[in-house]
Amino acid sequence: MPAPESREPAARTTAAHVTLHALGLRRGDRWIFRDLTFTAPRGALVAVVGPSGVGKSSLLATIGGLLPPDEGEVRFHGPDDARIEPRDFQPRIGLVFQNLLLVANSSVLDNVLCGRLGRFPWWRTLAGFPQRERQEAYRILADLGLGAHAHRWAGETSGGEQQRTALARALFQEPEVILADEPVSHLDTYLTGRVLGLLRQEASMRRRTVFCVLHNPDLVERFADLALSLDPLDPLGWRVRAVRRPS
């Protein structure tokens, strides 16, 4: 008889980056999840999976500090494992949610540049961003296949192009943690691989920790390190497994 599946992933050698400790979130009189305890190692790509409406977006919003948990807490760790207060960690989080929050009558490039507005005094960007910043933003757009659209208004681009623009803006922030809610839902097979490959690279090469909501099991197996499954049929409502990606 096979051993029961563990709720925790296999031991990893990398340091903790984000810890969900006894996390619980309630909607009305129903718990979306409860007693969720999970550690994301630095540099891991965590696929958040589960049926529609189960609370995947709410979990990302809770990690990002947009929704306060009803129980437990989210903890962040520095490179030396020092604990960082959530309010101090907020500038280090890049968010890509389904409501992309782009400025429709600004260019794709300017939308990406907005990712670093907090780094400059207001008067510094009145005449535009420094050339170095513009070149870096353009490079990210080119990596996502949007170089030719950099000077188009965001509102004139397709849903998939807007989705990639929002991701480029988050990457331009140079975050430590990326929260991406269905970042490939409007993309074809080629662009899906390109976007998830870039997120995989951000995790493995730049040691950024990525939480990514995905629906396609094949994509989870191909790109993720860990799968955090929200399951309303499970007694606790969640389950974790390590993903054995092809080498």
C-alpha positions in Angstrom: 0.0 0.0 0.0 1.5 3.4 -1.0 2.5 5.9 1.7 0.0 8.8 2.1 0.9 11.9 0.2 2.8 14.5 2.4 1.4 18.0 2.9 4.9 19.4 2.8 7.4 19.4 -0.1 10.6 17.5 0.0 13.4 19.2 2.0 15.3 21.8 0.0 18.7 23.3 0.6 17.7 26.9 -0.3 16.8 29.4 2.4 13.2 30.4 3.2 12.0 33.5 1.5 8.2 33.6 2.1 6.5 31.7 4.9 2.7 31.3 5.3 2.2 30.5 8.9 -1.2 29.1 10.0 -2.8 31.3 7.4 -6.5 31.5 7.2 -8.9 33.6 5.0 -12.6 33.7 5.4 -15.3 34.9 2.9 -18.5 35.5 4.8 -19.1 32.5 7.0 -17.0 30.2 4.8 -13.2 29.5 5.1 -11.4 29.7 1.8 -8.4 28.1 3.4 -7.3 27.6 7.0 -4.2 26.6 8.9 -2.1 27.0 5.7 1.5 26.6 6.6 4.0 26.6 3.8 7.5 27.9 3.1 8.6 29.1 -0.3 12.4 28.8 -0.7 14.2 31.7 -2.3 14.4 31.2 -6.0 11.4 28.8 -6.3 8.6 29.0 -8.8 5.5 28.1 -6.9 2.4 27.2 -9.0 -0.8 28.0 -7.3 -3.5 25.6 -8.6 -7.0 24.6 -8.0 -10.5 24.9 -9.5 -12.0 28.3 -10.4 -13.4 30.2 -7.5 -11.4 28.3 -4.9 -9.4 31.4 -3.7 -6.2 31.4 -5.7 -6.4 35.1 -6.4 -7.3 35.8 -2.8 -4.2 33.9 -1.6 -1.9 36.0 -3.8 -3.6 39.2 -2.6 -3.0 38.0 1.0 0.6 37.4 0.3 0.9 40.8 -1.4 -0.6 42.6 1.6 -3.8 43.6 -0.2 -6.1 41.3 1.9 -5.5 41.0 5.6 -5.7 37.3 6.7 -8.3 36.3 9.3 -5.8 34.0 11.0 -2.1 33.5 10.9 0.5 35.7 9.1 2.7 36.0 6.1 6.4 36.2 6.9 9.3 37.5 4.7 12.9 36.6 5.1 16.1 38.4 4.0 19.2 36.7 2.5 20.6 36.2 6.0 17.2 34.7 7.1 16.4 37.9 9.1 12.7 38.5 9.3 11.4 41.5 7.5 8.1 43.2 8.4 5.4 42.9 5.7 5.0 46.7 5.5 8.8 47.0 4.8 8.7 44.2 2.3 5.9 45.7 0.1 8.2 47.6 -2.2 10.0 44.3 -3.0 6.9 42.6 -4.3 5.9 42.8 -8.0 2.2 42.2 -8.7 0.5 41.0 -11.8 -3.2 40.6 -11.2 -6.0 39.9 -13.6 -7.1 43.6 -13.4 -3.9 44.7 -15.0 -4.2 48.4 -14.0 -2.6 49.8 -17.1 -2.9 53.4 -18.1 -4.8 53.0 -21.4 -3.8 56.4 -22.9 -0.1 56.0 -22.1 2.4 54.1 -24.1 3.3 50.5 -23.4 6.9 51.7 -22.5 5.6 54.4 -20.1 3.4 51.9 -18.4 6.5 49.8 -17.7 8.5 52.8 -16.5 5.8 53.4 -13.9 7.1 50.4 -12.1 10.0 52.5 -10.8 8.1 55.7 -10.0 8.7 55.1 -6.3 12.5 55.4 -6.8 12.5 59.0 -8.0 11.3 62.3 -6.5 8.2 63.5 -8.3 10.1 66.3 -10.0 12.7 64.0 -11.5 10.3 62.3 -13.9 8.4 65.4 -15.1 10.5 65.6 -18.3 10.6 61.8 -18.6 12.7 58.9 -17.2 16.5 58.8 -17.6 17.7 57.2 -20.8 19.2 54.3 -18.9 15.8 53.4 -17.3 14.1 53.6 -20.7 16.7 51.3 -22.3 16.2 48.8 -19.6 12.4 48.9 -19.8 12.7 48.4 -23.6 14.9 45.4 -23.1 12.4 43.7 -20.9 9.6 44.5 -23.4 11.8 43.0 -26.1 12.3 39.8 -24.0 8.5 39.5 -23.8 8.1 40.0 -27.6 6.8 43.5 -27.2 9.6 45.6 -28.6 7.6 46.6 -31.6 4.7 47.8 -29.5 6.7 49.9 -27.0 5.4 53.2 -28.3 1.8 52.2 -28.9 -0.9 53.2 -26.4 -1.6 50.4 -24.0 -5.3 50.7 -24.7 -4.7 49.9 -28.4 -3.0 46.6 -27.7 -4.5 43.2 -27.4 -5.4 41.4 -24.2 -2.3 39.2 -24.4 -0.1 42.2 -25.1 -1.5 44.1 -22.1 -0.9 41.0 -20.0 2.8 41.0 -21.0 3.0 44.7 -20.4 1.8 44.3 -16.9 4.4 41.6 -16.3 7.1 43.7 -17.8 6.2 46.5 -15.4 6.5 44.1 -12.5 9.9 42.8 -13.6 11.1 46.4 -14.1 10.6 47.0 -10.4 13.3 44.4 -9.8 11.2 42.7 -7.1 12.3 39.9 -4.8 8.9 38.3 -5.0 6.6 38.1 -8.0 2.9 37.4 -7.7 1.4 36.6 -11.0 -2.3 35.7 -11.3 -2.9 33.7 -14.5 -0.2 35.6 -16.5 -0.6 33.4 -19.6 -4.4 33.1 -19.8 -4.6 35.2 -23.1 -1.4 33.8 -24.7 -0.9 31.2 -27.4 1.4 28.2 -26.9 4.6 29.9 -28.1 4.1 33.0 -26.0 3.0 31.0 -23.0 6.3 29.1 -23.1 8.2 32.4 -23.6 6.6 34.1 -20.6 6.8 31.2 -18.2 10.4 30.5 -19.4 11.3 34.1 -18.4 9.6 33.7 -15.0 11.5 30.4 -14.6 14.7 32.3 -15.4 13.9 35.0 -12.9 13.5 32.4 -10.2 16.5 30.2 -11.0 19.0 32.8 -12.2 18.1 35.9 -10.2 16.8 34.1 -7.1 13.4 35.8 -7.2 10.6 33.8 -5.7 7.5 33.5 -7.9 4.0 32.6 -7.1 2.1 31.9 -10.3 -1.5 30.9 -10.7 -1.7 28.2 -13.4 -4.5 26.0 -14.7 -2.7 23.8 -17.1 -1.1 20.7 -15.4 1.4 20.4 -18.2 2.7 23.9 -17.6 2.9 23.2 -13.8 5.1 20.1 -14.5 7.2 21.9 -17.0 8.0 25.1 -15.2 7.2 24.9 -11.4 9.3 23.7 -8.5 6.4 23.4 -6.1 2.6 23.1 -6.5 0.4 24.7 -3.9 -3.1 23.3 -4.5 -6.2 24.9 -3.0 -8.7 22.0 -2.9 -12.2 22.5 -1.4 -12.6 18.7 -1.0 -9.5 18.4 1.1 -10.0 18.5 4.9 -7.7 21.5 5.3 -8.5 23.0 1.9 -4.9 22.9 0.6 -2.0 20.6 -0.3 1.6 21.0 -1.3 3.8 18.8 -3.5 7.2 19.1 -5.1 7.2 19.1 -8.9 9.7 16.8 -10.6 10.5 19.0 -13.5 12.3 17.4 -16.5 16.0 18.0 -16.3 
